[in-house]
Amino acid sequence: MTTVVHPGDSLTLRQRLLYIVILGALTALGPFTIDLYLPAFPTLEADFDVPAAMIQLTLTGTTVGFALGQLVMGPLSDRIGRRTPILVATAVHVVACVGAAVAPEIWSLGVFRVLQGMGAAAGAVVAMAMVRDLFGGRPLVLMLSRLALVSGLAPILAPLIGSQLLLVVDWRGIFWVLAAYGAIVIAVVALGIRETLPPERRHDAGHATARQRYRAVLTDPVFVGVALIGGMTFSGLFAYLSASSFLFQQVYGFDPQQYGVLFAVNSLGVVGGVQLSSRLTRWFGPQWIIAVSTVMLLAMAGLIVLFSELEVGLWGTLVPLWLFIFACGLTFPCVQVLALNDHGHEAGTAASLLGAVNFGLAGLISPLVGVLGIGSAVPMAAVMAGTAVVSILSLWLVVRPWRVPELAR
């Protein structure tokens, strides 16, 4: 007879797969909202007759909106439950997508992009909180690794899908597609997801108020440290995402479809990293996997700079870049597990802070690539290396991996 320790332990395999699919769709909404239009950057630059930096600011606005939205939706979901925030916020997302699709100039597009980010925020944060509501220990690792696979793949696959969409629609059509995606998410959640945080669990002693929940999370050095690692790792990946359209299309001469194929190949790095990471947790603590992956991030970013200075050419960028993305895949699920494992009472708050740090830091750091210039891979790789250095310092000075307890089986 199987012992049921967490609510999700009683779910059948079919029910778990259903949750993975639906929560995966929720998790992917944010990255798709942010990245689906990346291949259209040069077209937007020409249509609005503005510099590339202005187009990149619309990307920054979306990530900042996504971060702020998570800070609201996570604590709110701890207070009123998980379903309502998802449905309301995703409806805002759909309306903002329609606004972006008909935006007459760059400033209104920027405003609607911020609102899109805020509306998409509930999906990612509440999906992670739902998984923590249902699972703990080793099952939590496995479920979060599936979501990490989606959250790692989606930013990379989105430009691939966007480049294919541009064969049949203009950049405005991309936002109509996003509006339809959001509407489908609303319908699926309304029909297929039950409430995972019943009223009796929303007022546990010591965790009933937002202040108590934030205190529990922010006074935990493991959470603070891994949140910073996650944010810096995502910022390194995002530096690549924000620069890649210009770097590979304007510097290396890729067309939009070749650019999309590049992202498809790179997506295999995230898949491999996430899958290997979930298997390695059988023998090694997540903190020790991060110890290796963060060093790998720094080494690969350094190789891109070195090969660029040595004028090795395209492959001198592509190979270490793929390995950098692979190391991101190793890191993401470990960050989520360490951040959420000890915070079941405030899973929404913890997930919201984790996501806000990811996208807030990415939104602030990625424009540095544009400031440094996009005439070569060096500025992108320099930003990636800087984020890796901060991750390494955070692991050893804040998290202190030798003090992290072993996960329950």
C-alpha positions in Angstrom: 0.0 0.0 0.0 1.4 3.4 -1.0 1.7 6.0 1.8 0.1 9.3 0.9 2.3 12.1 2.4 1.3 14.9 0.0 -2.0 15.3 -1.9 -0.4 14.6 -5.3 0.8 11.2 -4.1 -2.7 9.8 -4.7 -2.9 11.0 -8.3 -2.8 8.4 -11.1 -0.2 8.5 -13.8 -2.9 9.8 -16.2 -3.8 12.6 -13.8 -0.2 13.6 -13.3 0.3 13.8 -17.1 -2.8 16.0 -17.4 -1.4 18.3 -14.8 2.0 18.4 -16.5 0.4 19.4 -19.8 -1.9 22.0 -18.4 0.6 23.5 -16.0 3.2 23.4 -18.8 0.9 25.4 -21.0 0.5 28.0 -18.2 4.3 28.1 -17.7 4.9 28.6 -21.4 2.5 31.5 -21.7 5.0 34.0 -20.2 8.1 33.0 -22.2 6.0 32.9 -25.4 4.6 36.3 -24.7 8.1 37.7 -24.2 10.0 35.9 -27.0 7.6 35.0 -29.8 8.2 38.3 -31.6 12.0 38.3 -31.4 12.5 37.4 -35.1 10.4 40.4 -36.0 12.8 42.9 -34.3 14.4 44.1 -37.6 11.0 44.5 -39.2 9.6 46.4 -36.2 12.7 48.6 -36.3 11.9 49.4 -40.0 8.1 49.8 -39.6 8.3 52.2 -36.7 11.5 53.9 -37.9 13.2 53.7 -34.5 16.6 52.5 -33.4 17.2 48.9 -32.3 17.5 50.0 -28.7 13.9 51.2 -28.7 12.7 47.8 -29.9 14.7 46.1 -27.2 13.0 48.3 -24.6 9.7 46.8 -25.5 11.2 43.4 -24.6 12.5 44.9 -21.3 9.0 46.3 -20.6 7.5 42.9 -21.0 9.9 41.3 -18.6 9.5 44.0 -16.0 5.7 43.7 -16.3 6.0 39.9 -15.9 8.2 40.4 -12.8 5.8 42.9 -11.2 2.8 40.7 -12.1 4.3 37.8 -10.3 4.9 39.8 -7.1 1.2 40.5 -7.1 -0.2 37.1 -8.2 1.9 34.8 -6.0 0.9 36.3 -2.6 -2.7 36.7 -3.9 -2.9 33.1 -4.8 -1.7 32.1 -1.3 -4.6 34.2 0.0 -7.6 33.4 -2.3 -6.5 30.2 -4.0 -4.9 29.4 -7.3 -7.6 29.3 -9.9 -9.1 32.8 -9.7 -5.7 34.7 -10.2 -5.0 32.6 -13.3 -8.3 33.2 -14.9 -8.4 37.0 -14.2 -4.8 37.7 -15.1 -4.9 35.7 -18.3 -8.0 37.6 -19.4 -5.9 40.8 -19.0 -3.2 39.2 -21.1 -5.7 38.5 -23.9 -6.9 42.1 -24.0 -3.3 43.4 -24.0 -2.4 41.1 -26.9 -5.2 42.6 -29.0 -4.0 46.1 -28.0 -0.4 45.2 -29.1 -1.7 43.8 -32.4 -3.3 47.2 -33.3 -0.7 49.5 -31.8 -0.1 52.5 -34.1 3.3 53.5 -32.8 6.2 52.2 -30.6 5.0 53.9 -27.3 1.6 52.3 -27.3 3.1 49.0 -28.2 5.4 49.3 -25.2 2.5 50.0 -22.9 0.6 47.0 -24.1 3.7 44.8 -23.9 4.0 45.7 -20.2 0.4 44.7 -19.7 0.9 41.5 -21.6 3.8 40.6 -19.2 1.7 41.4 -16.1 -1.2 39.3 -17.4 1.0 36.3 -18.3 2.6 36.4 -14.9 0.0 34.3 -13.1 0.6 31.3 -15.3 4.2 30.7 -14.3 4.0 31.5 -10.6 0.7 29.7 -9.9 1.8 26.6 -11.8 4.9 26.3 -9.6 2.8 26.9 -6.5 0.3 24.2 -7.6 3.0 21.7 -8.0 4.3 22.5 -4.4 0.7 22.2 -3.1 0.5 18.7 -4.5 4.1 17.3 -4.1 7.1 17.3 -1.9 10.6 15.6 -1.7 11.7 13.5 -4.7 8.2 13.7 -6.5 8.5 17.5 -6.3 11.9 17.2 -8.1 10.4 15.2 -10.9 7.4 17.5 -11.4 9.4 20.7 -11.2 11.9 19.3 -13.7 9.1 18.9 -16.2 8.0 22.5 -15.6 11.7 23.6 -15.8 11.9 21.8 -19.1 9.0 23.9 -20.4 10.2 27.2 -18.9 13.7 26.5 -20.3 12.5 25.4 -23.7 9.8 28.0 -24.3 12.1 31.0 -24.5 14.2 29.2 -27.1 11.4 27.6 -29.1 9.3 30.8 -29.2 11.6 32.6 -31.7 11.6 29.4 -33.9 7.8 29.4 -33.9 7.8 33.2 -34.4 10.1 32.9 -37.4 7.7 30.4 -39.0 4.7 32.5 -38.3 6.4 35.4 -40.1 6.2 33.3 -43.3 2.4 33.6 -43.2 1.6 36.7 -41.0 3.2 40.0 -40.2 4.4 41.0 -36.8 0.9 42.0 -35.8 -0.3 38.6 -36.5 2.0 37.2 -33.9 0.1 39.1 -31.2 -3.2 37.8 -32.5 -1.8 34.3 -32.1 -0.8 35.1 -28.5 -4.3 36.3 -27.8 -5.8 33.0 -29.1 -3.3 31.1 -26.9 -4.3 33.0 -23.8 -8.0 32.4 -24.6 -7.3 28.6 -24.9 -5.4 28.7 -21.6 -8.4 30.3 -19.9 -10.8 27.6 -21.2 -8.4 24.7 -20.3 -7.9 25.9 -16.7 -11.6 26.6 -16.2 -12.4 23.0 -17.3 -9.4 20.9 -16.3 -7.8 22.3 -13.1 -9.2 22.0 -9.6 -8.3 24.2 -6.7 -5.1 22.8 -5.1 -5.1 25.2 -2.1 -8.4 24.7 -0.2 -9.6 27.5 2.2 -8.5 25.6 5.3 -4.9 25.6 4.1 -4.8 29.4 3.4 -4.5 30.4 7.1 -1.9 28.2 8.7 -0.5 29.5 11.9 2.5 31.7 11.3 1.8 31.9 7.6 -1.6 33.6 7.4 -0.6 37.1 6.4 1.5 38.4 3.5 4.0 39.8 5.9 4.5 36.5 7.6 4.8 34.7 4.3 7.4 37.2 3.0 9.3 37.0 6.2 9.5 33.2 6.1 10.9 33.3 2.5 13.2 36.3 2.7 14.9 35.2 6.0 15.8 31.9 4.4 19.4 32.2 3.1 19.0 29.2 0.9 16.0 30.7 -0.8 17.6 34.1 -1.2 20.8 32.6 -2.6 19.2 30.2 -5.1 16.8 33.0 -6.2 19.8 35.1 -7.1 21.4 32.2 -8.9 18.2 31.5 -10.8 17.8 35.2 -11.7 21.4 35.5 -12.9 21.3 32.3 -14.9 18.1 33.4 -16.6 19.6 36.8 -17.2 22.6 35.1 -18.9 20.2 33.2 -21.1 18.1 36.3 -21.8 21.2 38.3 -22.8 21.6 35.7 -25.6 17.9 35.9 -26.5 17.8 39.7 -26.7 21.0 40.0 -28.7 20.6 36.9 -30.9 18.2 38.3 -33.5 20.6 41.1 -34.3 23.8 39.1 -33.9 22.9 36.1 -36.0 20.8 37.9 -38.7 22.8 41.1 -39.1 26.4 40.0 -38.1 26.3 36.3 -39.3 23.8 36.8 -42.1 21.1 34.3 -41.1 17.6 34.8 -42.5 14.6 34.5 -40.2 14.1 30.8 -40.9 17.8 29.9 -40.4 17.6 31.9 -37.2 14.7 29.7 -36.1 16.5 26.5 -36.9 19.4 27.7 -34.7 17.0 28.1 -31.8 15.6 24.6 -32.5 19.1 23.1 -32.2 19.8 25.2 -29.1 16.6 23.9 -27.5 18.2 20.5 -27.3 20.7 21.9 -24.9 17.9 22.8 -22.4 16.2 19.5 -22.9 19.4 17.6 -22.2 20.4 19.7 -19.2 17.0 19.5 -17.5 16.7 15.7 -18.1 20.2 15.0 -16.8 19.6 17.3 -13.8 16.5 15.4 -12.7 18.4 12.1 -12.9 21.5 13.4 -11.1 19.3 14.4 -8.1 19.0 10.6 -7.3 22.7 10.7 -6.2 23.6 14.3 -5.7 22.0 17.2 -3.9 20.6 19.9 -6.2 23.1 22.4 -4.6 26.1 20.3 -5.8 24.7 20.1 -9.3 24.5 23.9 -9.3 28.1 24.0 -8.1 29.2 22.3 -11.3 26.7 24.1 -13.7 27.6 27.6 -12.6 31.3 27.0 -13.3 30.3 25.6 -16.7 28.3 28.7 -17.4 31.3 30.9 -16.7 33.7 28.7 -18.7 31.5 28.7 -21.8 30.9 32.4 -21.7 34.6 32.9 -21.5 35.2 30.6 -24.5 32.8 32.7 -26.6 34.8 35.8 -25.8 38.2 34.0 -26.4 37.1 32.5 -29.7 35.6 35.8 -30.9 38.9 37.6 -30.2 40.8 34.8 -32.0 38.3 35.2 -34.9 37.4 31.5 -34.9 34.2 32.4 -36.6 30.6 31.2 -36.3 31.4 27.8 -34.8 33.4 29.5 -32.1 30.2 31.1 -31.0 27.7 28.3 -31.6 29.5 25.4 -29.8 30.2 27.1 -26.4 26.8 28.8 -26.6 25.0 25.5 -26.9 27.0 24.2 -23.9 26.1 27.4 -22.0 22.4 26.7 -22.7 22.9 23.1 -21.6 24.3 24.4 -18.3 21.2 26.6 -17.9 19.1 23.4 -18.2 21.1 21.8 -15.5 20.6 24.8 -13.2 16.9 25.7 -13.5 15.2 22.6 -11.9 17.7 22.6 -9.0 17.0 26.3 -8.3 13.2 25.7 -8.2 13.5 22.6 -6.0 15.7 24.3 -3.4 13.6 27.5 -3.4 10.2 25.7 -2.9 11.0 22.6 -1.0 10.9 24.2 2.5 8.1 26.7 1.7 5.0 24.7 1.2 3.0 27.1 3.4 3.9 30.1 1.2 4.5 28.4 -2.2 2.8 31.2 -4.1 4.8 33.9 -2.4 8.1 31.9 -2.9 7.3 31.2 -6.6 6.4 34.8 -7.2 9.6 36.1 -5.8 11.6 33.5 -7.7 9.9 34.5 -11.0 10.1 38.2 -10.2 13.9 38.0 -9.6 14.3 36.0 -12.8 12.5 38.4 -15.1 13.3 41.6 -13.1 17.0 40.9 -13.3 16.7 39.8 -16.9 14.9 43.0 -17.8 17.5 45.1 -16.2 20.6 43.3 -17.3 19.8 42.3 -20.9 19.8 45.9 -22.3 23.5 46.0 -21.4 24.1 44.0 -24.5 22.6 46.7 -26.6 24.5 49.4 -24.8 27.8 47.5 -25.2 27.0 46.9 -28.9 26.0 44.0 -31.1 28.7 44.1 -33.7 30.2 40.8 -32.4 29.4 38.1 -29.8 31.7 39.7 -27.2 29.2 42.0 -25.5 26.7 39.2 -25.2 29.2 36.8 -23.8 30.6 39.4 -21.4 27.2 39.9 -19.9 26.7 36.1 -19.7 30.0 35.7 -17.9 29.2 38.5 -15.4 25.9 36.7 -14.5 27.8 33.4 -14.0 30.3 35.1 -11.6 27.5 36.4 -9.5 25.8 33.0 -9.4 29.0 31.3 -8.2 29.5 33.9 -5.4 25.9 33.5 -4.4 26.2 29.7 -4.1 29.3 29.7 -1.9 28.7 32.9 0.1 24.9 32.9 0.6 23.6 29.4 0.1 26.6 27.6 1.5 25.8 24.2 -0.1 27.3 22.1 2.7 24.5 23.4 5.0 21.6 22.4 2.7 19.7 19.4 4.1 19.2 16.3 2.0 15.9 16.1 0.1 13.2 13.6 1.3 12.6 10.6 -0.9 
